[in-house]
């Protein structure tokens, strides 16, 4: 495993010790690959996924950052429809920069708080 992946895994475990999704504030978990981006909203108390949005298998046009913005808006709308207004943001060890930042800002624009 190269150094970037090792660092991300280490940071992921460090953050996951402190980040925990509840009924009132579920965890918004982000996964990023080279081409796609995927987001899940997870209630860790019950161990269930409340919502998920991904770019895999969809014909979304634009750059990777634009796709992340679209996914952020979709997950924000979906979560607000469920009646949840606050989440805990789990960036999974990725730096808060680029696609992760674009996704987070788009979800905040919709009205999600974290």
TIKOLTOR-825419 format. One record per residue (C-alpha): residue in three letters; z, x, y; residue number from 1. Coordinates in Angstrom, 3 decimals. Layout:
<rec res="ALA" Z="Z" X="X" Y="Y" n="NUM"/>
...
***
This chain:
<rec res="UNK" Z="0.000" X="0.000" Y="0.000" n="1"/>
<rec res="UNK" Z="-0.900" X="1.427" Y="3.378" n="2"/>
<rec res="UNK" Z="1.615" X="1.960" Y="6.168" n="3"/>
<rec res="UNK" Z="0.699" X="-1.163" Y="8.178" n="4"/>
<rec res="UNK" Z="1.246" X="-3.429" Y="5.181" n="5"/>
<rec res="UNK" Z="4.538" X="-1.724" Y="4.329" n="6"/>
<rec res="UNK" Z="5.757" X="-2.123" Y="7.901" n="7"/>
<rec res="UNK" Z="4.765" X="-5.804" Y="7.956" n="8"/>
<rec res="UNK" Z="6.568" X="-6.485" Y="4.680" n="9"/>
<rec res="UNK" Z="9.692" X="-4.698" Y="5.937" n="10"/>
<rec res="UNK" Z="9.661" X="-6.647" Y="9.210" n="11"/>
<rec res="UNK" Z="9.041" X="-9.908" Y="7.332" n="12"/>
<rec res="UNK" Z="12.169" X="-9.431" Y="5.229" n="13"/>
<rec res="UNK" Z="14.255" X="-8.454" Y="8.256" n="14"/>
<rec res="UNK" Z="13.198" X="-11.563" Y="10.191" n="15"/>
<rec res="UNK" Z="13.544" X="-13.909" Y="7.239" n="16"/>
<rec res="UNK" Z="17.244" X="-13.039" Y="7.007" n="17"/>
<rec res="UNK" Z="17.730" X="-14.587" Y="10.453" n="18"/>
<rec res="UNK" Z="15.075" X="-17.328" Y="10.509" n="19"/>
<rec res="UNK" Z="15.819" X="-20.532" Y="8.612" n="20"/>
<rec res="UNK" Z="14.169" X="-23.949" Y="8.906" n="21"/>
<rec res="UNK" Z="16.331" X="-27.080" Y="8.952" n="22"/>
<rec res="UNK" Z="15.662" X="-30.820" Y="9.059" n="23"/>
<rec res="UNK" Z="15.817" X="-30.804" Y="12.847" n="24"/>
<rec res="UNK" Z="14.104" X="-27.440" Y="13.454" n="25"/>
<rec res="UNK" Z="11.714" X="-26.530" Y="10.639" n="26"/>
<rec res="UNK" Z="10.120" X="-23.110" Y="10.341" n="27"/>
<rec res="UNK" Z="6.547" X="-22.601" Y="11.592" n="28"/>
<rec res="UNK" Z="5.190" X="-19.847" Y="9.330" n="29"/>
<rec res="UNK" Z="1.927" X="-18.046" Y="10.144" n="30"/>
<rec res="UNK" Z="-0.327" X="-16.166" Y="7.727" n="31"/>
<rec res="UNK" Z="-3.242" X="-14.139" Y="9.021" n="32"/>
<rec res="UNK" Z="-5.997" X="-12.528" Y="7.000" n="33"/>
<rec res="UNK" Z="-8.998" X="-10.577" Y="8.246" n="34"/>
<rec res="UNK" Z="-11.077" X="-13.746" Y="8.705" n="35"/>
<rec res="UNK" Z="-8.796" X="-16.766" Y="8.462" n="36"/>
<rec res="UNK" Z="-5.477" X="-18.015" Y="9.806" n="37"/>
<rec res="UNK" Z="-3.086" X="-20.444" Y="8.171" n="38"/>
<rec res="UNK" Z="0.079" X="-22.194" Y="9.413" n="39"/>
<rec res="UNK" Z="2.778" X="-24.072" Y="7.501" n="40"/>
<rec res="UNK" Z="5.772" X="-26.013" Y="8.732" n="41"/>
<rec res="UNK" Z="8.570" X="-25.613" Y="6.205" n="42"/>
<rec res="UNK" Z="11.963" X="-27.256" Y="5.779" n="43"/>
<rec res="UNK" Z="13.976" X="-24.541" Y="4.018" n="44"/>
<rec res="UNK" Z="16.955" X="-26.809" Y="3.355" n="45"/>
<rec res="UNK" Z="14.904" X="-29.057" Y="1.080" n="46"/>
<rec res="UNK" Z="12.352" X="-26.412" Y="0.112" n="47"/>
<rec res="UNK" Z="9.377" X="-28.522" Y="1.134" n="48"/>
<rec res="UNK" Z="6.291" X="-28.030" Y="3.262" n="49"/>
<rec res="UNK" Z="5.986" X="-30.701" Y="5.935" n="50"/>
<rec res="UNK" Z="2.518" X="-29.820" Y="7.233" n="51"/>
<rec res="UNK" Z="-0.168" X="-27.208" Y="6.856" n="52"/>
<rec res="UNK" Z="-3.325" X="-26.335" Y="8.800" n="53"/>
<rec res="UNK" Z="-5.810" X="-23.630" Y="7.924" n="54"/>
<rec res="UNK" Z="-9.302" X="-22.441" Y="8.827" n="55"/>
<rec res="UNK" Z="-10.219" X="-21.770" Y="5.193" n="56"/>
<rec res="UNK" Z="-13.100" X="-23.898" Y="4.016" n="57"/>
<rec res="UNK" Z="-13.706" X="-25.421" Y="7.449" n="58"/>
<rec res="UNK" Z="-16.702" X="-24.849" Y="9.675" n="59"/>
<rec res="UNK" Z="-14.853" X="-23.893" Y="12.864" n="60"/>
<rec res="UNK" Z="-17.082" X="-21.994" Y="15.251" n="61"/>
<rec res="UNK" Z="-15.886" X="-19.283" Y="17.607" n="62"/>
<rec res="UNK" Z="-14.027" X="-16.011" Y="17.602" n="63"/>
<rec res="UNK" Z="-10.917" X="-15.452" Y="15.537" n="64"/>
<rec res="UNK" Z="-8.688" X="-16.037" Y="18.585" n="65"/>
<rec res="UNK" Z="-10.474" X="-19.301" Y="19.365" n="66"/>
<rec res="UNK" Z="-9.960" X="-20.422" Y="15.766" n="67"/>
<rec res="UNK" Z="-6.249" X="-19.581" Y="16.091" n="68"/>
<rec res="UNK" Z="-6.046" X="-21.730" Y="19.254" n="69"/>
<rec res="UNK" Z="-7.664" X="-24.649" Y="17.435" n="70"/>
<rec res="UNK" Z="-5.232" X="-24.308" Y="14.520" n="71"/>
<rec res="UNK" Z="-2.298" X="-24.117" Y="16.956" n="72"/>
<rec res="UNK" Z="-3.346" X="-27.342" Y="18.662" n="73"/>
<rec res="UNK" Z="-3.898" X="-29.117" Y="15.332" n="74"/>
<rec res="UNK" Z="-0.492" X="-28.142" Y="13.948" n="75"/>
<rec res="UNK" Z="1.187" X="-29.075" Y="17.232" n="76"/>
<rec res="UNK" Z="-0.335" X="-32.565" Y="17.171" n="77"/>
<rec res="UNK" Z="0.503" X="-33.026" Y="13.507" n="78"/>
<rec res="UNK" Z="4.144" X="-32.012" Y="13.948" n="79"/>
<rec res="UNK" Z="4.626" X="-34.166" Y="17.045" n="80"/>
<rec res="UNK" Z="3.245" X="-37.119" Y="15.062" n="81"/>
<rec res="UNK" Z="5.996" X="-36.506" Y="12.496" n="82"/>
<rec res="UNK" Z="8.569" X="-36.792" Y="15.295" n="83"/>
<rec res="UNK" Z="9.551" X="-33.113" Y="15.376" n="84"/>
<rec res="UNK" Z="9.632" X="-31.466" Y="18.801" n="85"/>
<rec res="UNK" Z="11.271" X="-28.091" Y="18.064" n="86"/>
<rec res="UNK" Z="10.472" X="-25.461" Y="15.451" n="87"/>
<rec res="UNK" Z="11.505" X="-21.908" Y="14.609" n="88"/>
<rec res="UNK" Z="8.522" X="-19.542" Y="14.912" n="89"/>
<rec res="UNK" Z="8.094" X="-17.208" Y="11.939" n="90"/>
<rec res="UNK" Z="5.337" X="-14.720" Y="12.665" n="91"/>
<rec res="UNK" Z="5.723" X="-13.154" Y="9.185" n="92"/>
<rec res="UNK" Z="6.033" X="-9.579" Y="10.433" n="93"/>
<rec res="UNK" Z="2.840" X="-9.692" Y="12.501" n="94"/>
<rec res="UNK" Z="2.975" X="-8.467" Y="16.083" n="95"/>
<rec res="UNK" Z="3.114" X="-11.177" Y="18.746" n="96"/>
<rec res="UNK" Z="-0.323" X="-10.280" Y="20.033" n="97"/>
<rec res="UNK" Z="-3.887" X="-11.535" Y="19.742" n="98"/>
<rec res="UNK" Z="-4.338" X="-14.379" Y="17.257" n="99"/>
<rec res="UNK" Z="-0.614" X="-14.945" Y="16.727" n="100"/>
<rec res="UNK" Z="-0.037" X="-15.210" Y="20.472" n="101"/>
<rec res="UNK" Z="-3.042" X="-17.526" Y="20.912" n="102"/>
<rec res="UNK" Z="-1.774" X="-19.830" Y="18.163" n="103"/>
<rec res="UNK" Z="1.746" X="-19.946" Y="19.624" n="104"/>
<rec res="UNK" Z="0.548" X="-20.641" Y="23.165" n="105"/>
<rec res="UNK" Z="-1.767" X="-23.444" Y="21.976" n="106"/>
<rec res="UNK" Z="1.103" X="-25.099" Y="20.075" n="107"/>
<rec res="UNK" Z="3.293" X="-24.842" Y="23.180" n="108"/>
<rec res="UNK" Z="0.565" X="-26.417" Y="25.335" n="109"/>
<rec res="UNK" Z="0.592" X="-29.485" Y="23.075" n="110"/>
<rec res="UNK" Z="4.358" X="-29.839" Y="23.599" n="111"/>
<rec res="UNK" Z="5.986" X="-28.029" Y="20.694" n="112"/>
<rec res="UNK" Z="9.100" X="-26.047" Y="21.645" n="113"/>
<rec res="UNK" Z="10.139" X="-22.715" Y="20.126" n="114"/>
***
